[in-house]
Structures are given as structure tokens and as C-alpha cells.
Amino acid sequence: MAAFASDNYAPAHPAILDAVVAANDGHAVSYGDDPWTERLAEVVRHHFGDQAVAYPVFNGTGANVVSLAALLPRWGSAIVTDAAHLHTDENGAPERVAGIKLLTVDAPAGRMHPESFAPYTLNLGDPHRPQPLAVSLTQSTELGTVYSAAEVRGIVETAHAYGMRVHVDGARLANAAAHLGLSLREMTTDLGVDVLSFGGTKNGVMLGEAVVVLDPGAVSGIEFLRKTSMQLASKMRYVSAQLTALLDPDRDLWLENASASNARAARMRAGVDALAAELAADGRTHESGAPLLHVAYPTQANVVFPTLPRLVADTVRAEHPFYDWRPGPYPDLVESRWMCSWDTTDDDVDAFLTALRKAFG
């Protein structure tokens, strides 16, 4: 049964498991002073530039918290979108672990803009107000959309002009790079991003992410913060080996996997749009006049967000598990999230679309 609930459902890529087995060879110095972590450092510099420094961690929450804690002074706050994973799905970890207040902005289609956070700049220097000293954007966004390079550059330049640092939550950065046809450096370092949370588990890795510092002058105490945030792995070689296999420039597995999941989502979107057009042509609409099947956002990464009848969604999910994202415009409609993974096949997508068509009757 192919699941479309999350790319976290997917197994680890065989090449990642092979890398773990290869690293399981004799004794190695703990906490990162090992050949696998040294190799990861080389690979990260290859992809992100000579100043880039990688700090392997256990998970995305840890990467985000450590990144922001290293960027911000004790009194600093971070601007995020209202849909940001940092705000909605970290269970308050930035606040609980690092004492960082998050300042949210509206983000149509998941993307913020420089003017989005302009109102918070009025707080700068006011001891009664939280100090917005960092901006965190998600690439690709929680809604599956992608910031263009120009959009990221505009946010970075505006933030830097106000003395703010910029963090990118790159849990699915690989999907965004695959969509735009840009290198990882062109997506981050060349645009002035200061710190990146680089995602692995959503793109074929078994366990592990990395904080990648792109501007060493932007952070402070990150070695200590990684430990106090419980993100320092003693047997780091196993995390580093996975990330190295993902980023190895001889194969670029990160791009291979992301391109595959993006392609499956594009196939799904085409099928959904075709079915939606058929339903409309047959005069089958919601009693309000709204479409019975509709996708509001462009499909630019590895996810589709359709609005459809709850009964249809429940029927399909019994065979192909997925999550609902939020309520639809009417009680009997729901916005769902259908996410493809590195191992999703064309047959998986076609079977899902067949089940969807059958559920509509």
C-alpha cells in the first residue's frame, strides 16, 4: 500500500544504508573527530562554498532550534510565516528549548515577502518589544511552493539592511533546487543566506540533518548550543556517512531523489487537474457552486494540496494513507495533503488516481 501522507514515511535509500554499513568498521573517535565527518565537511564546502561549515544533528527540529539559537542574542526574536514548521509543528521547541519568540507574518501560498515583516522593524530598539533580529524562511514552503532566487535575495537584502540575519529551513531544499534547476550554493550562499537547516530524512536519509553555517561571522557558540540542545551525536560517523552519501558529488543522490519525488507530484497534479476538469464539464459541483475538486497552489515540489469532499477523502485514504491539512470552505469539504517520496513510482500515482476517480463515482 503506497502512502502519500509524508515523505517521512519512505524507507531509507539503499545507498544510504550501504554508507551506514561501510561506516560500521572498527573503532572511530566519537563526537565528530572521525574520517566520515571530515569527508562530510569537504562535501559541504563543495556544494555551499569554502566558508561553509556543517554541524550534523539528529533531526529537523534540532537543526532549526540550534540554527536560530546560534544566530540570535538572548533578547532576539525570529520572523517566520504563519504556516512555518517552526511555528506550527515544532511543539514550541524554539520557545521551550532556546527561549526564542517567533513573530509570524501572513504568507499567501506559503511565501513571505520583504514587505511582510516591515511592521516588525518598528520594534527595533524598543526595550518593551521583542527584537526581530532574524528571518527564517522555508524552502520549499510548507505549501509545496518555491521561492525564486530573486525572491530570496530580496528577503535577504531587506533583512540585512535592518541588521537581521537570515535562516533557511531547508527540510526540502533539494526539492526546491530540483524545481528551479539551481545548485545548492546558488539557492543559499550566493543569495546571502547566513545559516541553513539542511534536510536529509525527507529525501532518503534514515536519520540525520545538518546545520550548515554559510557565514561564520553570523553565529556564536554553535558548538556549545548543539550539545545543550541535545543534538550532539556521540557516534556521529553514522549521521555523517548518510549525509555524505546523499551529497556525494559523484552521484548527487540528493538531486536524484528530489527530482523523482517532484516528478511524481507533477504526475499526480496533472491527473487531479484532468479529473477536476471532467467533473466540472459534467456539471458536478458542490451545492454552493464551488468545485468538487480543486488545487489552490502551484505544484512546484513534491506535494499536492487538493480541496475535495470529506467523504471522498476518507474513502481514498483507506487504501492510500494521507493527512488532511485544514478544513475546506464548507463543512463537507477538506483540504488534504498528498505527498510523494523519493521511492514513489508512476504506478503508485496511477493507482492513487484510479482510487480517487472511483471514489467520486
DRENDO-1510 file (C-alpha; in Angstrom, 1 decimal, always signed):
<recs>
REC; n; res; u; v; w
REC; 1; MET; +0.0; +0.0; +0.0 .
REC; 2; ALA; +1.6; +3.3; -1.1 .
REC; 3; ALA; +1.2; +6.1; +1.4 .
REC; 4; PHE; +1.0; +9.7; +0.4 .
REC; 5; ALA; +0.9; +11.1; +4.0 .
REC; 6; SER; +4.5; +12.2; +4.3 .
REC; 7; ASP; +7.9; +11.8; +2.7 .
REC; 8; ASN; +9.0; +10.8; +6.2 .
REC; 9; TYR; +7.1; +7.5; +5.6 .
REC; 10; ALA; +9.5; +6.4; +2.9 .
REC; 11; PRO; +12.3; +4.0; +3.7 .
REC; 12; ALA; +15.9; +5.0; +3.6 .
REC; 13; HIS; +17.6; +4.8; +0.2 .
REC; 14; PRO; +19.7; +1.7; -0.3 .
REC; 15; ALA; +22.8; +3.8; -0.9 .
REC; 16; ILE; +22.3; +5.4; +2.5 .
REC; 17; LEU; +22.1; +2.1; +4.2 .
REC; 18; ASP; +25.2; +1.0; +2.4 .
REC; 19; ALA; +27.0; +4.0; +3.7 .
REC; 20; VAL; +26.0; +3.2; +7.3 .
REC; 21; VAL; +27.3; -0.3; +6.9 .
REC; 22; ALA; +30.5; +0.9; +5.4 .
REC; 23; ALA; +30.9; +3.3; +8.4 .
REC; 24; ASN; +30.4; +0.4; +10.8 .
REC; 25; ASP; +34.0; -0.6; +10.6 .
REC; 26; GLY; +36.1; -0.8; +13.7 .
REC; 27; HIS; +36.5; +1.9; +16.3 .
REC; 28; ALA; +36.4; +5.6; +15.5 .
REC; 29; VAL; +36.8; +8.7; +17.6 .
REC; 30; SER; +33.4; +10.0; +18.9 .
REC; 31; TYR; +31.7; +13.3; +18.6 .
REC; 32; GLY; +32.8; +14.1; +15.1 .
REC; 33; ASP; +36.5; +13.7; +15.0 .
REC; 34; ASP; +36.3; +10.9; +12.5 .
REC; 35; PRO; +37.0; +10.4; +8.8 .
REC; 36; TRP; +33.3; +10.3; +7.8 .
REC; 37; THR; +32.6; +13.7; +9.4 .
REC; 38; GLU; +35.8; +15.1; +7.8 .
REC; 39; ARG; +34.6; +13.9; +4.4 .
REC; 40; LEU; +31.2; +15.5; +5.1 .
REC; 41; ALA; +32.9; +18.8; +5.7 .
REC; 42; GLU; +34.6; +18.5; +2.3 .
REC; 43; VAL; +31.4; +17.7; +0.5 .
REC; 44; VAL; +29.5; +20.5; +2.2 .
REC; 45; ARG; +32.2; +23.0; +1.1 .
REC; 46; HIS; +31.9; +21.6; -2.4 .
REC; 47; HIS; +28.2; +22.4; -2.5 .
REC; 48; PHE; +28.0; +25.6; -0.4 .
REC; 49; GLY; +31.4; +27.3; -0.7 .
REC; 50; ASP; +34.7; +27.4; +1.1 .
REC; 51; GLN; +33.3; +29.1; +4.2 .
REC; 52; ALA; +30.5; +26.6; +4.8 .
REC; 53; VAL; +30.7; +24.5; +8.0 .
REC; 54; ALA; +28.4; +21.6; +8.7 .
REC; 55; TYR; +27.2; +20.5; +12.1 .
REC; 56; PRO; +25.4; +17.2; +11.9 .
REC; 57; VAL; +22.3; +16.8; +14.2 .
REC; 58; PHE; +19.6; +14.2; +14.8 .
REC; 59; ASN; +16.5; +15.9; +13.3 .
REC; 60; GLY; +15.0; +18.9; +11.7 .
REC; 61; THR; +13.6; +20.4; +14.9 .
REC; 62; GLY; +17.1; +20.3; +16.4 .
REC; 63; ALA; +18.6; +21.8; +13.3 .
REC; 64; ASN; +16.1; +24.7; +13.3 .
REC; 65; VAL; +16.5; +25.4; +17.0 .
REC; 66; VAL; +20.3; +25.2; +17.0 .
REC; 67; SER; +20.4; +27.5; +13.9 .
REC; 68; LEU; +18.2; +30.2; +15.4 .
REC; 69; ALA; +19.9; +30.0; +18.8 .
REC; 70; ALA; +23.3; +30.5; +17.2 .
REC; 71; LEU; +22.1; +33.4; +15.2 .
REC; 72; LEU; +20.3; +35.3; +17.9 .
REC; 73; PRO; +21.3; +37.0; +21.1 .
REC; 74; ARG; +19.3; +36.2; +24.2 .
REC; 75; TRP; +16.8; +39.0; +23.5 .
REC; 76; GLY; +16.4; +38.3; +19.8 .
REC; 77; SER; +13.2; +37.0; +18.1 .
REC; 78; ALA; +12.7; +35.4; +14.7 .
REC; 79; ILE; +10.2; +36.3; +12.0 .
REC; 80; VAL; +8.5; +33.3; +10.4 .
REC; 81; THR; +5.4; +32.7; +8.2 .
REC; 82; ASP; +2.1; +31.7; +9.9 .
REC; 83; ALA; +2.5; +28.3; +8.1 .
REC; 84; ALA; +6.1; +27.7; +9.1 .
REC; 85; HIS; +7.0; +24.3; +10.5 .
REC; 86; LEU; +8.9; +26.3; +13.2 .
REC; 87; HIS; +5.6; +27.8; +14.3 .
REC; 88; THR; +3.1; +25.1; +13.7 .
REC; 89; ASP; +4.8; +21.7; +14.1 .
REC; 90; GLU; +7.8; +22.0; +16.5 .
REC; 91; ASN; +5.6; +22.0; +19.6 .
REC; 92; GLY; +7.1; +25.2; +20.8 .
REC; 93; ALA; +10.7; +23.9; +20.7 .
REC; 94; PRO; +12.2; +27.3; +19.8 .
REC; 95; GLU; +10.4; +28.9; +22.8 .
REC; 96; ARG; +10.9; +26.0; +25.2 .
REC; 97; VAL; +14.5; +25.0; +24.4 .
REC; 98; ALA; +16.0; +28.2; +23.2 .
REC; 99; GLY; +13.7; +30.9; +24.6 .
REC; 100; ILE; +13.2; +32.4; +21.2 .
REC; 101; LYS; +9.9; +34.2; +20.5 .
REC; 102; LEU; +8.6; +33.7; +17.0 .
REC; 103; LEU; +6.9; +36.6; +15.2 .
REC; 104; THR; +4.5; +35.4; +12.5 .
REC; 105; VAL; +3.6; +37.1; +9.2 .
REC; 106; ASP; +0.8; +36.2; +6.7 .
REC; 107; ALA; +2.2; +34.2; +3.8 .
REC; 108; PRO; -0.1; +33.6; +0.8 .
REC; 109; ALA; +0.9; +30.4; -1.0 .
REC; 110; GLY; +3.4; +29.8; +1.8 .
REC; 111; ARG; +5.9; +32.6; +0.8 .
REC; 112; MET; +6.7; +35.7; +2.8 .
REC; 113; HIS; +7.9; +38.9; +1.1 .
REC; 114; PRO; +10.2; +41.8; +2.3 .
REC; 115; GLU; +7.1; +43.9; +3.0 .
REC; 116; SER; +5.6; +41.1; +5.1 .
REC; 117; PHE; +7.9; +41.7; +8.0 .
REC; 118; ALA; +8.3; +45.5; +7.7 .
REC; 119; PRO; +5.9; +46.2; +10.5 .
REC; 120; TYR; +8.1; +44.4; +13.0 .
REC; 121; THR; +11.0; +46.7; +12.2 .
REC; 122; LEU; +9.2; +49.4; +14.2 .
REC; 123; ASN; +10.1; +47.3; +17.3 .
REC; 124; LEU; +13.9; +47.6; +16.7 .
REC; 125; GLY; +15.5; +49.3; +19.7 .
REC; 126; ASP; +12.3; +49.4; +21.8 .
REC; 127; PRO; +13.1; +47.5; +25.1 .
REC; 128; HIS; +9.4; +46.8; +25.5 .
REC; 129; ARG; +9.0; +44.9; +22.3 .
REC; 130; PRO; +10.5; +41.6; +21.0 .
REC; 131; GLN; +13.6; +42.4; +18.9 .
REC; 132; PRO; +13.2; +40.9; +15.3 .
REC; 133; LEU; +16.8; +40.0; +14.6 .
REC; 134; ALA; +16.4; +37.1; +12.3 .
REC; 135; VAL; +14.2; +36.0; +9.5 .
REC; 136; SER; +13.5; +32.3; +8.8 .
REC; 137; LEU; +12.0; +31.2; +5.5 .
REC; 138; THR; +11.2; +27.6; +4.4 .
REC; 139; GLN; +12.4; +26.4; +1.0 .
REC; 140; SER; +10.4; +24.7; -0.4 .
REC; 141; THR; +7.5; +26.0; +1.6 .
REC; 142; GLU; +5.0; +24.1; +3.7 .
REC; 143; LEU; +2.5; +24.5; +0.9 .
REC; 144; GLY; +4.8; +23.0; -1.7 .
REC; 145; THR; +5.6; +26.3; -3.4 .
REC; 146; VAL; +9.2; +27.5; -4.1 .
REC; 147; TYR; +10.8; +30.9; -3.6 .
REC; 148; SER; +12.6; +32.1; -6.7 .
REC; 149; ALA; +16.3; +33.1; -6.3 .
REC; 150; ALA; +15.2; +36.7; -6.8 .
REC; 151; GLU; +12.6; +36.4; -4.0 .
REC; 152; VAL; +15.1; +35.0; -1.6 .
REC; 153; ARG; +17.6; +37.7; -2.5 .
REC; 154; GLY; +15.0; +40.4; -1.9 .
REC; 155; ILE; +14.2; +39.0; +1.6 .
REC; 156; VAL; +17.9; +38.6; +2.5 .
REC; 157; GLU; +18.8; +42.1; +1.3 .
REC; 158; THR; +15.9; +43.7; +3.2 .
REC; 159; ALA; +16.7; +41.7; +6.4 .
REC; 160; HIS; +20.4; +42.5; +6.3 .
REC; 161; ALA; +19.6; +46.2; +5.8 .
REC; 162; TYR; +17.8; +46.1; +9.1 .
REC; 163; GLY; +20.6; +44.2; +10.8 .
REC; 164; MET; +18.7; +40.9; +10.8 .
REC; 165; ARG; +20.2; +37.5; +10.0 .
REC; 166; VAL; +18.6; +35.0; +7.6 .
REC; 167; HIS; +18.0; +31.3; +8.2 .
REC; 168; VAL; +16.5; +28.9; +5.7 .
REC; 169; ASP; +14.6; +25.8; +6.9 .
REC; 170; GLY; +15.8; +23.6; +4.1 .
REC; 171; ALA; +14.0; +20.4; +5.1 .
REC; 172; ARG; +13.1; +20.1; +1.4 .
REC; 173; LEU; +15.7; +22.4; -0.1 .
REC; 174; ALA; +16.6; +19.6; -2.5 .
REC; 175; ASN; +13.1; +19.7; -4.0 .
REC; 176; ALA; +13.3; +23.4; -4.5 .
REC; 177; ALA; +16.7; +23.2; -6.2 .
REC; 178; ALA; +15.4; +20.4; -8.5 .
REC; 179; HIS; +12.4; +22.6; -9.4 .
REC; 180; LEU; +14.5; +25.7; -10.1 .
REC; 181; GLY; +17.4; +23.9; -11.8 .
REC; 182; LEU; +19.9; +25.6; -9.5 .
REC; 183; SER; +22.8; +24.3; -7.4 .
REC; 184; LEU; +22.6; +24.3; -3.6 .
REC; 185; ARG; +25.1; +27.1; -3.5 .
REC; 186; GLU; +23.0; +29.2; -5.9 .
REC; 187; MET; +20.0; +28.6; -3.7 .
REC; 188; THR; +21.7; +29.8; -0.5 .
REC; 189; THR; +25.3; +31.1; -0.2 .
REC; 190; ASP; +25.2; +33.1; -3.4 .
REC; 191; LEU; +21.9; +34.8; -2.2 .
REC; 192; GLY; +23.4; +35.9; +1.2 .
REC; 193; VAL; +21.7; +33.3; +3.4 .
REC; 194; ASP; +23.5; +33.1; +6.8 .
REC; 195; VAL; +22.6; +29.7; +8.1 .
REC; 196; LEU; +20.7; +26.7; +6.7 .
REC; 197; SER; +19.0; +23.7; +8.1 .
REC; 198; PHE; +19.8; +21.0; +5.5 .
REC; 199; GLY; +17.2; +18.2; +5.3 .
REC; 200; GLY; +18.0; +14.6; +4.8 .
REC; 201; THR; +15.3; +12.4; +6.3 .
REC; 202; LYS; +12.7; +13.7; +3.8 .
REC; 203; ASN; +15.0; +12.8; +0.9 .
REC; 204; GLY; +16.2; +9.3; +1.5 .
REC; 205; VAL; +18.3; +9.5; +4.7 .
REC; 206; MET; +17.5; +7.2; +7.6 .
REC; 207; LEU; +18.4; +9.6; +10.5 .
REC; 208; GLY; +20.1; +13.0; +10.4 .
REC; 209; GLU; +20.1; +16.6; +9.2 .
REC; 210; ALA; +22.7; +19.3; +9.4 .
REC; 211; VAL; +23.1; +22.9; +10.4 .
REC; 212; VAL; +25.2; +24.4; +7.7 .
REC; 213; VAL; +26.7; +27.8; +8.6 .
REC; 214; LEU; +27.3; +29.8; +5.4 .
REC; 215; ASP; +28.6; +32.9; +7.1 .
REC; 216; PRO; +30.7; +32.0; +10.2 .
REC; 217; GLY; +30.5; +35.6; +11.4 .
REC; 218; ALA; +26.7; +35.3; +11.8 .
REC; 219; VAL; +26.7; +32.7; +14.6 .
REC; 220; SER; +28.1; +32.4; +18.1 .
REC; 221; GLY; +28.6; +29.4; +20.3 .
REC; 222; ILE; +27.1; +26.8; +17.9 .
REC; 223; GLU; +29.4; +24.0; +19.2 .
REC; 224; PHE; +28.0; +24.5; +22.7 .
REC; 225; LEU; +24.4; +25.1; +21.6 .
REC; 226; ARG; +24.4; +21.8; +19.7 .
REC; 227; LYS; +25.3; +20.0; +22.9 .
REC; 228; THR; +22.9; +21.9; +25.2 .
REC; 229; SER; +20.1; +21.3; +22.7 .
REC; 230; MET; +20.8; +17.5; +22.9 .
REC; 231; GLN; +21.8; +17.4; +19.2 .
REC; 232; LEU; +25.4; +16.3; +19.5 .
REC; 233; ALA; +25.7; +12.6; +18.4 .
REC; 234; SER; +28.4; +10.6; +20.1 .
REC; 235; LYS; +28.7; +8.1; +17.2 .
REC; 236; MET; +28.5; +11.0; +14.7 .
REC; 237; ARG; +30.1; +8.9; +11.9 .
REC; 238; TYR; +26.8; +7.2; +11.2 .
REC; 239; VAL; +25.0; +10.5; +10.7 .
REC; 240; SER; +27.8; +12.0; +8.7 .
REC; 241; ALA; +28.1; +8.9; +6.5 .
REC; 242; GLN; +24.5; +9.2; +5.5 .
REC; 243; LEU; +24.7; +12.9; +4.6 .
REC; 244; THR; +27.9; +12.4; +2.7 .
REC; 245; ALA; +26.3; +9.7; +0.6 .
REC; 246; LEU; +23.4; +12.0; -0.1 .
REC; 247; LEU; +25.6; +14.9; -1.1 .
REC; 248; ASP; +28.4; +13.0; -2.8 .
REC; 249; PRO; +29.1; +15.0; -6.0 .
REC; 250; ASP; +30.0; +11.8; -7.9 .
REC; 251; ARG; +26.3; +10.9; -7.8 .
REC; 252; ASP; +24.3; +13.8; -6.4 .
REC; 253; LEU; +21.8; +11.4; -4.8 .
REC; 254; TRP; +20.1; +14.4; -3.2 .
REC; 255; LEU; +19.1; +15.7; -6.6 .
REC; 256; GLU; +18.2; +12.3; -8.0 .
REC; 257; ASN; +15.8; +11.7; -5.1 .
REC; 258; ALA; +14.3; +15.1; -5.1 .
REC; 259; SER; +13.8; +15.1; -8.9 .
REC; 260; ALA; +12.0; +11.7; -8.6 .
REC; 261; SER; +9.6; +12.9; -5.9 .
REC; 262; ASN; +8.9; +16.2; -7.7 .
REC; 263; ALA; +8.1; +14.3; -10.9 .
REC; 264; ARG; +5.6; +12.0; -9.2 .
REC; 265; ALA; +3.9; +15.0; -7.7 .
REC; 266; ALA; +3.7; +16.7; -11.1 .
REC; 267; ARG; +2.1; +13.5; -12.5 .
REC; 268; MET; -0.4; +13.4; -9.7 .
REC; 269; ARG; -1.2; +17.1; -10.2 .
REC; 270; ALA; -1.8; +16.5; -13.9 .
REC; 271; GLY; -4.2; +13.6; -13.1 .
REC; 272; VAL; -6.1; +15.7; -10.5 .
REC; 273; ASP; -6.5; +18.6; -12.8 .
REC; 274; ALA; -7.8; +16.3; -15.5 .
REC; 275; LEU; -10.4; +14.8; -13.2 .
REC; 276; ALA; -11.4; +18.2; -11.9 .
REC; 277; ALA; -12.0; +19.4; -15.4 .
REC; 278; GLU; -14.1; +16.3; -16.1 .
REC; 279; LEU; -16.2; +16.9; -13.0 .
REC; 280; ALA; -16.8; +20.5; -14.0 .
REC; 281; ALA; -17.7; +19.6; -17.5 .
REC; 282; ASP; -20.3; +17.1; -16.3 .
REC; 283; GLY; -21.8; +19.9; -14.1 .
REC; 284; ARG; -20.8; +18.2; -10.9 .
REC; 285; THR; -20.1; +20.9; -8.4 .
REC; 286; HIS; -20.6; +21.5; -4.7 .
REC; 287; GLU; -24.1; +22.7; -3.7 .
REC; 288; SER; -22.5; +26.1; -3.1 .
REC; 289; GLY; -21.3; +26.2; -6.7 .
REC; 290; ALA; -17.7; +25.6; -5.6 .
REC; 291; PRO; -15.7; +22.9; -7.5 .
REC; 292; LEU; -15.8; +19.4; -6.1 .
REC; 293; LEU; -12.1; +19.1; -6.7 .
REC; 294; HIS; -9.7; +22.0; -6.7 .
REC; 295; VAL; -6.0; +22.7; -6.1 .
REC; 296; ALA; -5.3; +26.2; -4.9 .
REC; 297; TYR; -1.5; +26.3; -5.1 .
REC; 298; PRO; +1.0; +25.6; -7.9 .
REC; 299; THR; +2.7; +22.2; -7.5 .
REC; 300; GLN; +6.4; +23.1; -7.5 .
REC; 301; ALA; +7.9; +20.5; -5.2 .
REC; 302; ASN; +6.7; +17.0; -4.1 .
REC; 303; VAL; +3.2; +17.7; -2.8 .
REC; 304; VAL; -0.3; +18.4; -4.0 .
REC; 305; PHE; -2.9; +20.2; -1.8 .
REC; 306; PRO; -6.4; +19.4; -3.1 .
REC; 307; THR; -9.8; +20.5; -1.7 .
REC; 308; LEU; -12.4; +17.8; -2.1 .
REC; 309; PRO; -15.4; +16.2; -0.3 .
REC; 310; ARG; -14.5; +14.7; +3.1 .
REC; 311; LEU; -16.3; +11.5; +2.1 .
REC; 312; VAL; -14.2; +11.1; -1.0 .
REC; 313; ALA; -11.0; +11.8; +1.0 .
REC; 314; ASP; -11.9; +9.3; +3.7 .
REC; 315; THR; -12.7; +6.6; +1.0 .
REC; 316; VAL; -9.3; +7.1; -0.7 .
REC; 317; ARG; -7.2; +7.3; +2.4 .
REC; 318; ALA; -8.5; +3.8; +3.5 .
REC; 319; GLU; -6.3; +2.5; +0.7 .
REC; 320; HIS; -3.7; +5.1; +0.4 .
REC; 321; PRO; -3.0; +6.9; +3.7 .
REC; 322; PHE; -2.7; +10.7; +3.7 .
REC; 323; TYR; -3.3; +13.6; +6.0 .
REC; 324; ASP; -5.8; +16.4; +5.9 .
REC; 325; TRP; -4.2; +19.8; +6.0 .
REC; 326; ARG; -7.1; +22.0; +7.2 .
REC; 327; PRO; -10.9; +22.4; +6.9 .
REC; 328; GLY; -12.3; +23.4; +3.5 .
REC; 329; PRO; -14.5; +26.4; +2.8 .
REC; 330; TYR; -17.6; +24.3; +3.8 .
REC; 331; PRO; -18.0; +21.6; +6.5 .
REC; 332; ASP; -18.2; +18.8; +4.0 .
REC; 333; LEU; -15.1; +19.8; +2.1 .
REC; 334; VAL; -11.5; +19.4; +3.3 .
REC; 335; GLU; -8.1; +20.5; +2.1 .
REC; 336; SER; -5.8; +17.5; +2.1 .
REC; 337; ARG; -2.1; +17.0; +1.6 .
REC; 338; TRP; -0.8; +14.3; -0.9 .
REC; 339; MET; +2.9; +14.0; -0.7 .
REC; 340; CYS; +5.3; +12.0; -2.9 .
REC; 341; SER; +8.6; +10.5; -1.8 .
REC; 342; TRP; +11.8; +9.5; -3.4 .
REC; 343; ASP; +10.5; +6.0; -3.9 .
REC; 344; THR; +7.0; +6.8; -5.2 .
REC; 345; THR; +6.5; +5.2; -8.6 .
REC; 346; ASP; +4.4; +6.1; -11.6 .
REC; 347; ASP; +2.3; +3.0; -10.8 .
REC; 348; ASP; +1.8; +4.3; -7.2 .
REC; 349; VAL; +0.5; +7.6; -8.5 .
REC; 350; ASP; -1.7; +6.0; -11.1 .
REC; 351; ALA; -3.2; +3.6; -8.6 .
REC; 352; PHE; -4.0; +6.6; -6.3 .
REC; 353; LEU; -5.6; +8.5; -9.1 .
REC; 354; THR; -7.7; +5.4; -10.0 .
REC; 355; ALA; -8.9; +5.2; -6.4 .
REC; 356; LEU; -9.7; +8.9; -6.4 .
REC; 357; ARG; -11.7; +8.6; -9.6 .
REC; 358; LYS; -13.6; +5.6; -8.3 .
REC; 359; ALA; -14.4; +7.4; -5.0 .
REC; 360; PHE; -16.0; +10.2; -7.0 .
REC; 361; GLY; -18.2; +7.6; -8.6 .
</recs>
